[in-house]
Structures are given as structure tokens and as C-alpha cells.
Amino acid sequence: MRALWLLNHLGAAAMVLAVAAPARAELRISDLDVFLNDQEVTVHIVLLGALPGGLDEGIQSGIPAHVRLDIELWQYQRLLPDRLLVTKTVERTLAYNVVTKEFKVAALKGETRLAHTTRDLRDAQRVLSDIRGVKMTPAATLDPAAVIYVRVNAATALNGENTFVARMNGTAEQATRQSDYRTIQRVQ
């Protein structure tokens, strides 16, 4: 009797999770490039699907969409947990003006760039999803023999509300990607 009760509850829980699970995440980090030059460590990121289909109706009605990237520079340590060196946050917003029928992409945090205004949604998506030249740290502060990598957590949401319920409704999404391991000095 007890086994039947447990089986019924597990079956009900599995059905709830199967119905509530999203079909697939559309937000992807397609390019993650880490540049190590003599002066700085810089990162270039390109997002695919920065504006999923669930956000279209909200954006067209004037609700702004937010994209937030948490960019972390890590140092690999053998036999120990990896060490977080630097974290940068980049936030951008896409707002649609219903009266003028223009899209405006503006930097909220982590960047100093002018707002980009356009009437074309594809152009606004391109500007929103292309993050170039994020300066992480001067190269002189890093150990030349250290092995480093970059991890990026990207989130997009209507009105900046990235909750479990918003992700289940399709109005928010998340993605994570990690770069290859690198060293500053050349390995011979």
C-alpha cells in the first residue's frame, strides 16, 4: 500500500515537471572571445536569440527588454577550487516607443556608450546582442604563468524580471558559457 502511494506521488510530480518544463532555451552565447594583449584582458561576446519569441508582444506594447551579462575572469588552480579574479556586469535595455515607432538600445551598467535609435527591429537586436571590448583587468596584474578562463552568464527578460515563473512563461531566459583555458606567457 505504501509503495503504491509513493508511486502515485512520484508519477504526479513527474507529470507536473514534464508540463512545466520549457521546450528549449533560445538564448545562446555564440561567440566568446578572450583577447590577451600587452596591456589588458578584453572580452568580446555575441548573443544569439537575445530577444526570444515570447518577448515580442511585450516589446511591441512598450515594455522594455533587459539583457544582463555577468562576465567573470577565473584562475584555474590545480587540486584547489578555481579562484575568481574579476567580475564585470554589462546591462543593456531595448525600449520601443509606440508613438514614434522607434527602438532604442541603451547601456545601463558597465558601458559608456551612446543610445542607439533605429526603426528596424533587426538592427536593434544586432546592437543589443553584440558586446565588444569589455576590459576585464590589466594584464600586468596577472601572473604570467597562471591559467585563466572567462565564464559568462547571460540573462534576458522583459522589464528585467528574471524569475522562475518568467522563464516558464517564456518572457525570460538564461545561458552560460565558458571560454578555453589560456595563459599570458607563451607555452613552448
C-alpha positions as CSV (number, residue, x, y, z in Angstrom):
1,M,0.0,0.0,0.0
2,R,2.8,2.4,0.9
3,A,4.7,1.6,-2.3
4,L,1.6,2.3,-4.3
5,W,1.2,5.7,-2.5
6,L,4.8,6.6,-3.3
7,L,4.5,5.5,-6.9
8,N,1.4,7.7,-7.4
9,H,3.1,10.8,-5.9
10,L,6.2,10.3,-8.0
11,G,4.1,9.9,-11.1
12,A,2.2,13.1,-10.3
13,A,5.4,15.0,-9.7
14,A,6.9,13.8,-13.0
15,M,3.8,14.9,-14.9
16,V,4.0,18.4,-13.3
17,L,7.6,18.7,-14.2
18,A,7.0,17.5,-17.8
19,V,4.2,20.0,-18.3
20,A,6.1,22.9,-16.7
21,A,9.5,22.3,-18.5
22,P,10.2,24.8,-21.3
23,A,10.6,23.4,-24.8
24,R,14.2,24.8,-25.2
25,A,16.1,27.9,-24.4
26,E,16.6,30.2,-27.4
27,L,19.2,32.4,-25.8
28,R,22.8,31.3,-26.7
29,I,26.2,32.7,-26.4
30,S,27.6,32.1,-29.9
31,D,31.0,33.9,-29.7
32,L,33.1,34.2,-26.6
33,D,36.5,35.6,-27.5
34,V,39.1,36.5,-24.9
35,F,42.0,38.7,-26.1
36,L,45.2,38.8,-24.1
37,N,47.5,41.6,-25.2
38,D,50.3,43.5,-23.5
39,Q,48.0,46.0,-21.7
40,E,44.6,44.4,-20.9
41,V,42.4,41.3,-21.0
42,T,39.4,42.1,-23.1
43,V,36.3,40.1,-23.9
44,H,34.0,40.1,-27.0
45,I,30.6,38.4,-26.8
46,V,27.8,37.8,-29.3
47,L,24.4,36.5,-28.2
48,L,22.0,34.6,-30.4
49,G,18.3,34.8,-29.7
50,A,18.8,37.8,-27.4
51,L,15.1,38.6,-27.9
52,P,13.2,35.3,-27.8
53,G,9.7,35.0,-29.4
54,G,8.0,35.3,-26.0
55,L,9.2,38.9,-25.7
56,D,7.9,40.2,-29.0
57,E,4.4,41.1,-27.8
58,G,5.7,42.8,-24.7
59,I,8.3,44.9,-26.5
60,Q,5.8,46.0,-29.2
61,S,3.5,47.2,-26.4
62,G,6.2,49.4,-24.9
63,I,7.6,47.1,-22.1
64,P,11.4,47.3,-22.1
65,A,13.6,44.2,-22.5
66,H,16.8,43.9,-20.5
67,V,19.9,41.9,-21.3
68,R,22.4,41.4,-18.4
69,L,25.8,39.7,-18.7
70,D,27.9,38.7,-15.8
71,I,31.4,38.3,-17.1
72,E,33.8,36.5,-14.7
73,L,37.6,36.1,-15.0
74,W,38.7,32.9,-13.2
75,Q,42.2,31.5,-12.4
76,Y,42.5,27.7,-12.7
77,Q,44.2,26.1,-9.7
78,R,45.2,22.5,-9.8
79,L,43.8,20.4,-6.9
80,L,42.1,23.5,-5.4
81,P,38.8,25.4,-6.3
82,D,39.3,27.9,-9.0
83,R,39.8,31.5,-7.9
84,L,37.5,34.3,-9.1
85,L,39.7,37.3,-10.1
86,V,37.4,39.9,-11.5
87,T,33.6,40.3,-12.2
88,K,32.1,42.8,-14.6
89,T,28.4,43.3,-15.3
90,V,27.1,44.7,-18.5
91,E,23.4,45.7,-18.8
92,R,21.6,46.9,-21.8
93,T,17.9,47.7,-22.4
94,L,15.7,47.8,-25.5
95,A,12.7,50.1,-25.4
96,Y,10.1,50.6,-28.1
97,N,8.4,54.0,-28.4
98,V,4.9,53.3,-29.6
99,V,4.3,56.9,-30.8
100,T,7.5,57.3,-32.9
101,K,7.8,53.6,-33.7
102,E,11.5,53.6,-32.8
103,F,13.6,51.1,-30.9
104,K,16.2,52.5,-28.5
105,V,19.1,50.4,-27.2
106,A,20.8,52.0,-24.2
107,A,23.6,50.9,-21.9
108,L,22.5,50.8,-18.3
109,K,25.6,49.4,-16.5
110,G,29.2,48.5,-17.3
111,E,29.5,50.5,-20.5
112,T,29.7,54.2,-21.6
113,R,28.1,54.3,-25.0
114,L,25.5,56.4,-26.6
115,A,22.0,55.2,-27.0
116,H,21.3,53.7,-30.4
117,T,17.9,54.6,-32.0
118,T,16.5,52.8,-35.0
119,R,13.2,51.8,-36.7
120,D,14.4,48.3,-37.6
121,L,14.0,45.6,-35.0
122,R,16.8,43.5,-36.6
123,D,19.2,46.4,-36.2
124,A,18.2,46.9,-32.6
125,Q,18.7,43.2,-31.9
126,R,22.2,43.3,-33.5
127,V,23.2,46.3,-31.3
128,L,21.7,44.7,-28.2
129,S,23.5,41.3,-28.7
130,D,27.0,42.4,-29.7
131,I,29.1,43.3,-26.7
132,R,32.6,44.3,-27.7
133,G,35.8,45.4,-25.8
134,V,34.8,44.7,-22.2
135,K,38.0,45.4,-20.3
136,M,38.5,42.9,-17.5
137,T,41.8,43.7,-15.9
138,P,45.3,45.0,-16.8
139,A,47.5,42.1,-18.0
140,A,50.3,43.3,-15.6
141,T,48.2,42.3,-12.6
142,L,48.0,38.6,-13.6
143,D,50.6,36.0,-13.0
144,P,52.2,35.2,-16.5
145,A,52.2,31.5,-15.8
146,A,48.7,31.4,-14.4
147,V,46.0,29.6,-16.4
148,I,42.9,31.7,-16.8
149,Y,39.4,31.5,-18.3
150,V,36.3,33.6,-18.7
151,R,32.8,32.5,-17.7
152,V,29.7,34.4,-19.0
153,N,26.2,34.3,-17.6
154,A,23.7,35.9,-19.8
155,A,20.1,36.7,-18.9
156,T,17.3,38.4,-20.9
157,A,13.9,39.4,-19.6
158,L,11.0,41.7,-20.0
159,N,11.2,44.6,-17.6
160,G,14.3,43.0,-16.0
161,E,12.2,40.3,-14.2
162,N,14.2,37.1,-14.5
163,T,12.3,34.7,-12.1
164,F,11.4,31.1,-12.4
165,V,7.8,32.0,-13.3
166,A,9.0,34.4,-16.0
167,R,11.3,31.7,-17.5
168,M,8.4,29.3,-17.5
169,N,6.2,31.8,-19.3
170,G,8.8,32.4,-21.9
171,T,9.5,36.1,-21.0
172,A,12.9,35.4,-19.6
173,E,15.9,33.2,-20.5
174,Q,19.4,32.4,-19.3
175,A,22.5,31.0,-20.8
176,T,26.1,30.2,-19.6
177,R,29.3,29.7,-21.5
178,Q,32.9,29.2,-20.5
179,S,36.0,30.1,-22.7
180,D,39.0,28.0,-23.3
181,Y,41.9,28.0,-20.9
182,R,44.7,30.5,-21.6
183,T,48.0,31.7,-20.2
184,I,49.6,35.1,-20.7
185,Q,53.1,33.7,-21.4
186,R,53.6,31.5,-24.5
187,V,53.8,27.8,-23.8
188,Q,56.7,26.1,-25.7
